Amino acid sequence: QLEGALKEGRKLIEAMPDDPDAYLTQVELLMNMRKNDDARRLIAELETIFPNEPRVLLLSADLAKSSGKKEAQLKALEKAFDYPQLEIELRLQVLSDLYDQAGATNDTQLKTALLSLAEKTLQIYPDHPQMQGLYAAILLESGKAAEAKSYYEKAVKLNGDNYQAWVGLVRADLMLQNYKDLARHTEQAIEYYPNNATFWYYNGTAHLVNRDYDQAVASLE
């Protein structure tokens, strides 16, 4: 069945030689079939035919990652992210995957590359709420709680219905031990998520630390 799909893919490429999507689909299929040498050859061909197509570089990075070639993976990603036309959805997907990879391995080089790629993306998409939240998460994991907090605040201001950003903002307040802001931020989060026990708990905790005992009791009940 997969071999049949490859044949159909070759026919599509012959019929649409100027369409990069036809080639990219074929590369992905080859990679899924673990035909990495064939995928590598087609990627090399694609880099010549479509020299300004960043999605080719993303596939090259995926192939390098699957082969355990971290240096090649990061080099390809850096090149891909230099293209302004690389769509935000693809950027977010790559950044999320790299965030998980860096977290799982605790690899300093991956974390440095992740921060660099996120900063490049933020320059192009400065008002994208999901990007603001992801960048804040990267900063928070790097121990930069104060800087992360400002980006979480931007994220929830751009889109209040952003659960992960509210959770990150609460984490940042806790790390900074800023209980006045924690009380305010959890109250704002509760407006969007009134049945969330975690926000109520930290709201009560913040009021307790701030010696607002009546409000603390009301929140913790």
C-alpha positions as CSV (number, residue, x, y, z in Angstrom):
1,Q,0.0,0.0,0.0
2,L,2.8,2.4,0.9
3,E,4.8,1.5,-2.2
4,G,1.6,2.3,-4.2
5,A,1.5,5.7,-2.5
6,L,5.1,6.3,-3.6
7,K,4.3,5.5,-7.2
8,E,1.3,7.9,-7.1
9,G,3.6,10.5,-5.5
10,R,6.1,10.2,-8.3
11,K,3.3,10.6,-10.9
12,L,2.1,13.7,-9.0
13,I,5.6,15.2,-9.1
14,E,5.8,14.5,-12.9
15,A,2.5,16.1,-13.4
16,M,3.2,19.1,-11.1
17,P,7.0,19.7,-11.3
18,D,6.7,23.3,-10.1
19,D,4.7,22.4,-7.0
20,P,6.9,22.0,-3.9
21,D,4.0,20.4,-2.0
22,A,4.1,17.3,-4.3
23,Y,7.8,16.8,-3.4
24,L,7.4,17.6,0.3
25,T,4.7,15.0,0.6
26,Q,6.9,12.4,-1.1
27,V,9.8,13.2,1.3
28,E,7.5,12.7,4.3
29,L,6.3,9.4,2.9
30,L,9.8,8.2,2.4
31,M,10.8,9.2,5.9
32,N,7.7,7.4,7.3
33,M,8.8,4.3,5.4
34,R,12.3,4.7,6.9
35,K,13.8,5.2,3.4
36,N,16.1,7.8,4.8
37,D,18.7,7.6,2.0
38,D,16.0,8.2,-0.7
39,A,14.5,11.0,1.4
40,R,17.9,12.6,1.7
41,R,18.5,12.5,-2.0
42,L,15.1,14.0,-2.8
43,I,15.7,16.8,-0.2
44,A,19.1,17.6,-1.9
45,E,17.2,17.8,-5.2
46,L,14.5,20.0,-3.6
47,E,17.1,22.4,-2.2
48,T,18.3,23.0,-5.8
49,I,14.8,23.3,-7.4
50,F,13.2,25.4,-4.6
51,P,16.2,27.2,-2.9
52,N,13.9,29.6,-1.0
53,E,11.4,27.0,0.4
54,P,11.9,26.8,4.2
55,R,9.8,23.7,4.5
56,V,12.5,21.8,2.8
57,L,14.9,22.8,5.6
58,L,12.3,21.7,8.2
59,L,12.2,18.2,6.6
60,S,16.0,18.2,6.5
61,A,16.0,19.0,10.2
62,D,13.5,16.1,10.9
63,L,15.7,13.7,9.0
64,A,18.8,14.8,10.9
65,K,17.0,14.4,14.2
66,S,15.8,10.9,13.3
67,S,19.4,10.0,12.5
68,G,20.7,11.5,15.7
69,K,22.6,14.3,14.0
70,K,21.8,17.2,16.4
71,E,24.2,19.7,14.8
72,A,22.7,19.3,11.4
73,Q,19.2,19.4,12.8
74,L,19.8,22.8,14.5
75,K,21.6,24.2,11.6
76,A,18.7,23.4,9.3
77,L,16.2,24.9,11.7
78,E,18.2,28.1,12.1
79,K,18.2,28.5,8.3
80,A,14.5,27.8,8.0
81,F,13.6,30.3,10.7
82,D,15.5,33.0,8.9
83,Y,12.8,33.0,6.2
84,P,10.0,35.4,7.1
85,Q,7.5,33.5,4.9
86,L,7.7,30.4,7.2
87,E,4.2,30.2,8.6
88,I,3.5,30.7,12.3
89,E,1.7,27.4,12.6
90,L,4.8,25.5,11.4
91,R,7.1,27.6,13.6
92,L,4.9,26.9,16.7
93,Q,4.9,23.2,15.9
94,V,8.7,23.1,15.5
95,L,9.2,25.2,18.7
96,S,6.9,23.0,20.7
97,D,8.6,19.8,19.6
98,L,12.1,21.3,20.3
99,Y,10.8,22.5,23.7
100,D,9.8,18.9,24.5
101,Q,13.1,17.6,23.2
102,A,15.1,20.1,25.2
103,G,13.1,19.4,28.3
104,A,13.4,15.6,28.0
105,T,17.2,15.7,27.4
106,N,18.1,18.8,29.5
107,D,20.5,19.6,26.7
108,T,22.0,23.1,27.0
109,Q,22.6,23.4,23.2
110,L,19.0,22.6,22.4
111,K,17.8,25.1,25.0
112,T,20.0,27.8,23.5
113,A,18.8,27.0,20.0
114,L,15.2,27.0,21.2
115,L,15.5,30.5,22.7
116,S,17.2,31.8,19.5
117,L,14.5,30.4,17.2
118,A,11.7,31.7,19.5
119,E,13.3,35.2,19.5
120,K,13.4,35.1,15.7
121,T,9.8,34.2,15.5
122,L,8.7,36.8,18.0
123,Q,10.4,39.5,15.9
124,I,8.2,38.5,12.9
125,Y,5.0,37.7,15.0
126,P,5.2,40.1,17.9
127,D,1.5,40.1,18.7
128,H,0.7,36.4,18.3
129,P,-0.8,35.3,21.7
130,Q,0.3,31.6,21.4
131,M,3.8,32.7,20.5
132,Q,3.9,35.1,23.5
133,G,2.9,32.2,25.8
134,L,5.4,29.8,24.3
135,Y,8.2,32.3,24.6
136,A,7.2,32.9,28.2
137,A,7.3,29.2,28.9
138,I,10.8,28.9,27.4
139,L,12.0,31.8,29.6
140,L,10.4,30.4,32.7
141,E,12.1,27.0,32.2
142,S,15.4,29.0,31.8
143,G,14.8,30.5,35.3
144,K,13.9,33.9,33.9
145,A,10.7,34.3,35.8
146,A,10.4,38.1,35.8
147,E,10.9,38.2,32.0
148,A,8.6,35.3,31.5
149,K,5.9,37.0,33.6
150,S,5.8,40.0,31.3
151,Y,5.3,37.8,28.2
152,Y,2.6,35.8,29.9
153,E,0.9,39.1,30.8
154,K,1.0,40.1,27.1
155,A,-0.3,36.7,26.1
156,V,-3.4,36.8,28.3
157,K,-4.0,40.4,27.3
158,L,-4.0,39.4,23.6
159,N,-6.2,36.4,24.4
160,G,-7.8,35.9,27.8
161,D,-9.0,32.4,26.9
162,N,-5.5,31.0,27.0
163,Y,-5.4,28.5,29.9
164,Q,-1.7,27.5,29.6
165,A,-0.7,31.2,29.7
166,W,-2.7,31.7,32.9
167,V,-1.1,28.6,34.5
168,G,2.4,30.0,33.5
169,L,1.6,33.4,34.9
170,V,0.6,31.8,38.2
171,R,3.8,29.8,38.2
172,A,5.8,33.0,37.6
173,D,4.1,34.8,40.4
174,L,4.9,31.9,42.7
175,M,8.5,31.8,41.7
176,L,8.8,35.5,42.3
177,Q,6.8,35.2,45.5
178,N,4.7,38.1,44.4
179,Y,1.4,37.3,46.2
180,K,-0.3,40.6,45.4
181,D,0.0,39.9,41.7
182,L,-0.9,36.3,42.3
183,A,-4.2,37.3,43.9
184,R,-4.9,39.7,41.0
185,H,-3.9,37.2,38.3
186,T,-5.9,34.3,39.7
187,E,-8.9,36.5,40.1
188,Q,-8.6,37.4,36.4
189,A,-8.1,33.7,35.5
190,I,-11.2,32.7,37.4
191,E,-13.3,35.0,35.3
192,Y,-12.4,32.8,32.3
193,Y,-12.2,29.5,34.3
194,P,-14.7,29.8,37.2
195,N,-14.7,26.1,37.9
196,N,-10.9,25.6,38.0
197,A,-9.9,24.4,41.5
198,T,-6.3,25.3,41.0
199,F,-6.9,29.0,40.4
200,W,-9.2,29.1,43.4
201,Y,-6.6,27.4,45.6
202,Y,-3.8,29.8,44.7
203,N,-6.2,32.8,44.9
204,G,-7.0,31.7,48.5
205,T,-3.3,31.1,49.2
206,A,-2.4,34.6,47.9
207,H,-5.0,36.3,50.1
208,L,-3.9,34.3,53.1
209,V,-0.3,35.5,52.7
210,N,-1.6,39.0,52.1
211,R,-3.5,38.7,55.4
212,D,-6.8,39.2,53.7
213,Y,-8.4,36.4,55.7
214,D,-12.0,36.8,54.8
215,Q,-11.3,36.6,51.1
216,A,-8.9,33.7,51.7
217,V,-11.6,31.7,53.4
218,A,-14.1,32.5,50.7
219,S,-11.8,31.3,48.0
220,L,-10.6,28.1,49.8
221,E,-14.1,27.0,50.9
